[in-house]
Amino acid sequence: MNIDTAFFERCITTLEQAHDLLQSSDADSIMYEMYRSACVKEFEIILEQSGKLLKKCLQPYFHSNKAVDKLFFKDIYRYCAQHGLISVDEVSRWLVYRDNRNNTAHDYGVDFADNTLLLLKQFIIDAKSLAKVINSQPHQ
């Protein structure tokens, strides 16, 4: 039985389309603000979902599901690299994505959104790659 990534993949598609529409919008328009907000929202959802889904991928490597549930975000990614699920470079980028969120989340203003937008092109690529990895993992 495979891990269900339908919601995760839908969020990636939504982010990709919002990002495309954002780039074709006038920066002073309300549409730009709407697409920017959608990008930030999907970015955050994908970050959260990535951790939850990767915990399921890591379950075979731990003595109990409880042990996996106790892992923090950074640990999840480090264990994934340790077990060959993702590369060290990918781990580094996912940690940067998370740090961007943690360092600027208290300020849900334009700075937070603009910092997030700078990361989106590579983030979308990494999220699609992660979806493939998760889909390839068996789950009990």
C-alpha positions as CSV (number, residue, x, y, z in Angstrom):
1,M,0.0,0.0,0.0
2,N,1.4,3.4,-1.0
3,I,1.2,6.6,1.0
4,D,-1.5,8.9,-0.3
5,T,0.0,12.1,-1.7
6,A,-3.1,13.4,-3.6
7,F,-3.6,16.4,-1.3
8,F,0.2,17.1,-1.3
9,E,0.3,17.0,-5.1
10,R,-2.8,19.2,-5.4
11,C,-1.1,21.8,-3.2
12,I,2.0,21.7,-5.4
13,T,-0.2,22.2,-8.5
14,T,-2.0,25.0,-6.9
15,L,1.2,26.7,-5.8
16,E,2.7,26.3,-9.3
17,Q,-0.4,27.9,-11.0
18,A,-0.6,30.7,-8.4
19,H,3.1,31.4,-8.9
20,D,2.7,31.5,-12.7
21,L,-0.3,33.9,-12.4
22,L,1.6,36.0,-9.9
23,Q,4.5,36.5,-12.3
24,S,2.1,37.6,-15.0
25,S,0.3,40.1,-12.8
26,D,1.0,43.8,-12.3
27,A,2.7,44.2,-8.9
28,D,0.3,47.0,-8.0
29,S,-2.9,45.1,-8.7
30,I,-5.2,43.3,-6.3
31,M,-4.7,40.1,-8.4
32,Y,-1.0,40.2,-7.5
33,E,-1.8,40.4,-3.8
34,M,-4.3,37.5,-4.2
35,Y,-1.8,35.3,-6.0
36,R,1.0,36.2,-3.6
37,S,-1.3,35.2,-0.6
38,A,-2.1,32.0,-2.3
39,C,1.6,31.2,-2.9
40,V,2.4,31.8,0.8
41,K,-0.5,29.7,1.9
42,E,0.4,26.8,-0.3
43,F,4.1,27.1,0.6
44,E,3.2,26.7,4.3
45,I,0.8,23.8,3.6
46,I,3.4,22.0,1.5
47,L,6.0,22.4,4.3
48,E,3.7,20.9,6.9
49,Q,2.5,18.1,4.7
50,S,6.1,17.2,3.7
51,G,7.0,16.5,7.3
52,K,3.9,14.4,7.9
53,L,4.3,12.4,4.8
54,L,8.0,11.8,5.4
55,K,7.3,10.5,8.8
56,K,5.3,7.8,7.2
57,C,8.2,7.0,4.9
58,L,10.5,6.7,7.9
59,Q,8.4,4.3,10.0
60,P,10.1,1.2,8.7
61,Y,13.5,2.5,9.9
62,F,12.3,3.0,13.6
63,H,11.3,0.6,16.3
64,S,7.9,2.3,16.8
65,N,5.6,4.8,15.2
66,K,5.8,6.7,18.5
67,A,9.5,7.2,18.0
68,V,8.9,8.7,14.5
69,D,6.1,10.9,15.8
70,K,8.6,12.5,18.2
71,L,10.9,13.7,15.5
72,F,11.2,17.4,14.8
73,F,11.1,18.8,11.2
74,K,14.9,19.0,10.9
75,D,15.4,15.5,12.2
76,I,12.8,14.1,9.7
77,Y,14.8,15.4,6.8
78,R,18.2,14.4,8.2
79,Y,16.9,10.8,8.7
80,C,15.5,10.8,5.2
81,A,19.0,11.7,3.9
82,Q,20.6,9.1,6.2
83,H,18.4,6.4,4.7
84,G,18.9,7.6,1.1
85,L,15.4,8.9,0.5
86,I,16.6,12.4,-0.4
87,S,20.0,14.0,-1.0
88,V,21.9,16.1,1.4
89,D,21.5,19.1,-0.9
90,E,17.7,18.6,-0.8
91,V,17.8,18.5,2.9
92,S,19.7,21.7,3.0
93,R,17.1,23.5,0.9
94,W,14.2,22.1,2.8
95,L,15.8,23.4,6.0
96,V,16.2,26.8,4.4
97,Y,12.5,26.8,3.4
98,R,11.6,25.9,7.0
99,D,13.9,28.5,8.5
100,N,12.4,31.2,6.2
101,R,9.0,30.3,7.6
102,N,10.2,30.2,11.2
103,N,12.3,33.4,11.0
104,T,9.6,35.5,9.3
105,A,6.3,33.9,10.3
106,H,5.8,36.4,13.1
107,D,5.6,39.1,10.4
108,Y,2.9,37.9,8.0
109,G,3.5,41.1,6.0
110,V,5.0,41.9,2.7
111,D,8.6,41.0,3.8
112,F,7.5,37.5,4.7
113,A,5.7,37.1,1.4
114,D,8.6,38.5,-0.6
115,N,11.1,36.3,1.1
116,T,8.9,33.3,0.4
117,L,8.5,34.3,-3.3
118,L,12.2,34.3,-3.8
119,L,12.3,30.6,-2.9
120,L,9.3,29.4,-4.8
121,K,10.9,28.3,-8.1
122,Q,13.2,25.8,-6.5
123,F,10.7,25.0,-3.8
124,I,8.2,23.8,-6.5
125,I,10.9,21.6,-8.1
126,D,11.9,20.1,-4.7
127,A,8.3,19.5,-3.7
128,K,7.6,17.6,-7.0
129,S,10.7,15.6,-6.4
130,L,9.7,14.8,-2.9
131,A,6.2,13.7,-4.0
132,K,7.9,11.2,-6.4
133,V,10.1,9.9,-3.5
134,I,7.1,9.5,-1.2
135,N,5.0,7.8,-3.9
136,S,7.8,5.3,-4.4
137,Q,7.9,4.3,-0.7
138,P,5.9,1.3,0.5
139,H,3.8,1.9,3.6
140,Q,2.5,-0.7,6.1
